[in-house]
Structures are given as C-alpha cells and as structure tokens.
C-alpha cells in the first residue's frame, strides 16, 4: 500500500506539470516528461537507473527516455522514432501512468 501511495503522489506531481491551457507552448514535451518521470521514479526506488542501455530511437539518445523505454513505460511514435520535441498529450499521459503501474514491481507493496 505504501508503494502504491508513493507512486500515486509521484504521478500527481508529474501530471500537475502539464498545464491544461489551450496554449500549446505551455505544454510539456515528451522528452521533458520522461526526464521528470525518470528522475522521480528513480529517487523513489520504483525503477533503477540504467546508464548502459542503448537507445532504440534514431532521434534521441537521452538516458531518461532509454531508461523508461527499458521498463516499457514509454514507447516510440513510429518506427525507430521517439519525437522528443512533440508535446505530450493527455492520452499519452494516461497510457504512461497505466504502464508505470503495470510494468514496475509491485510485489513488495506494503
């Protein structure tokens, strides 16, 4: 239960970083989201940092993106592409949150 509550708190912090304004310039990019999520999930011991992984994407080799891809938390936008500068949509955010819960170890949830 404690682990689940910690994850929910982290996810709320991540989500609040995404404005609901109609102005696209105020949205967070896919890369910015990954950097924020990766840092928070690592600091909370929900995932481990893997600095040796190789990027499967031709348009980014960012370590946060690669780490979240390793945990199947994020995916690309096309064949070998990630689109790091594209704005994250609410739909993508929902999918990522679902993947965080499904693809991280919740066996020790106490």
GUMIBA-650452 format. One record per residue (C-alpha): residue number from 1; residue in three letters; z, x, y. Coordinates in steps of 0.001 Angstrom, whole numbers. Layout:
// residues N
R_NUM_ala_Z_X_Y .
...
// end
This chain:
// residues 110
R_1_unk_0_0_0 .
R_2_unk_865_2828_2418 .
R_3_unk_-2529_4477_1843 .
R_4_unk_-4358_1199_2452 .
R_5_unk_-2458_585_5688 .
R_6_unk_-3220_4125_6829 .
R_7_unk_-6922_3588_6121 .
R_8_unk_-6906_301_7996 .
R_9_unk_-5284_1934_11004 .
R_10_unk_-7859_4729_10971 .
R_11_unk_-10713_2275_10696 .
R_12_unk_-9361_204_13584 .
R_13_unk_-9277_3347_15721 .
R_14_unk_-12861_4145_14757 .
R_15_unk_-14071_612_15408 .
R_16_unk_-12436_440_18824 .
R_17_unk_-14516_3469_19793 .
R_18_unk_-17611_1241_19525 .
R_19_unk_-17970_-893_22645 .
R_20_unk_-19169_-4458_22294 .
R_21_unk_-21027_-4231_25585 .
R_22_unk_-24675_-5244_25787 .
R_23_unk_-25469_-1871_27347 .
R_24_unk_-26938_397_24617 .
R_25_unk_-25929_3552_26470 .
R_26_unk_-22297_2692_25776 .
R_27_unk_-22700_2594_22003 .
R_28_unk_-21707_5426_19703 .
R_29_unk_-24380_7369_17838 .
R_30_unk_-24443_7731_14079 .
R_31_unk_-23553_11416_14460 .
R_32_unk_-20633_10760_16821 .
R_33_unk_-19274_8118_14451 .
R_34_unk_-19494_10498_11489 .
R_35_unk_-17680_13247_13353 .
R_36_unk_-14886_10881_14337 .
R_37_unk_-14573_9249_10904 .
R_38_unk_-14736_12566_9035 .
R_39_unk_-12018_14119_11202 .
R_40_unk_-9688_11127_10896 .
R_41_unk_-10196_10737_7138 .
R_42_unk_-9617_14462_6505 .
R_43_unk_-6497_14576_8691 .
R_44_unk_-5119_11596_6768 .
R_45_unk_-5818_13265_3397 .
R_46_unk_-8131_10442_2366 .
R_47_unk_-11057_12827_1841 .
R_48_unk_-11312_16596_1604 .
R_49_unk_-13370_18854_3839 .
R_50_unk_-16346_20400_2061 .
R_51_unk_-17937_23100_4185 .
R_52_unk_-20199_24420_1411 .
R_53_unk_-22289_21296_890 .
R_54_unk_-25975_21434_1799 .
R_55_unk_-27481_18699_3940 .
R_56_unk_-29943_16383_2178 .
R_57_unk_-31364_15433_5585 .
R_58_unk_-34185_17128_7475 .
R_59_unk_-32926_16018_10907 .
R_60_unk_-29283_17169_10759 .
R_61_unk_-27104_19707_9023 .
R_62_unk_-23894_18557_10692 .
R_63_unk_-20903_19228_8424 .
R_64_unk_-19279_15828_9091 .
R_65_unk_-22460_13994_8106 .
R_66_unk_-22840_16087_4961 .
R_67_unk_-19184_15584_4021 .
R_68_unk_-19323_11802_4409 .
R_69_unk_-22619_11735_2504 .
R_70_unk_-20902_13677_-306 .
R_71_unk_-18354_10864_-590 .
R_72_unk_-21139_8229_-452 .
R_73_unk_-19611_6857_2740 .
R_74_unk_-22795_7210_4774 .
R_75_unk_-26456_7216_3847 .
R_76_unk_-29713_8118_5478 .
R_77_unk_-32056_5839_7367 .
R_78_unk_-35140_6831_5433 .
R_79_unk_-36455_9435_3065 .
R_80_unk_-34528_12646_3880 .
R_81_unk_-33626_11418_7380 .
R_82_unk_-30323_10500_8959 .
R_83_unk_-31302_9618_12553 .
R_84_unk_-28223_11242_14129 .
R_85_unk_-29068_10109_17661 .
R_86_unk_-29617_6453_16747 .
R_87_unk_-26903_4049_17830 .
R_88_unk_-24631_2757_15098 .
R_89_unk_-24937_-986_14578 .
R_90_unk_-22129_-3375_13688 .
R_91_unk_-23834_-3964_10344 .
R_92_unk_-23853_-240_9562 .
R_93_unk_-20212_-16_10608 .
R_94_unk_-19271_-2802_8196 .
R_95_unk_-21138_-1082_5368 .
R_96_unk_-19430_2243_6109 .
R_97_unk_-15988_626_6134 .
R_98_unk_-16729_-1011_2803 .
R_99_unk_-17875_2326_1376 .
R_100_unk_-14729_4069_2596 .
R_101_unk_-12597_1599_635 .
R_102_unk_-14831_1689_-2452 .
R_103_unk_-15594_5413_-2583 .
R_104_unk_-12268_7054_-1808 .
R_105_unk_-9487_7495_-4300 .
R_106_unk_-7098_4557_-4067 .
R_107_unk_-5340_5219_-7378 .
R_108_unk_-2300_6685_-5653 .
R_109_unk_-1931_3805_-3226 .
R_110_unk_1828_3345_-2919 .
// end
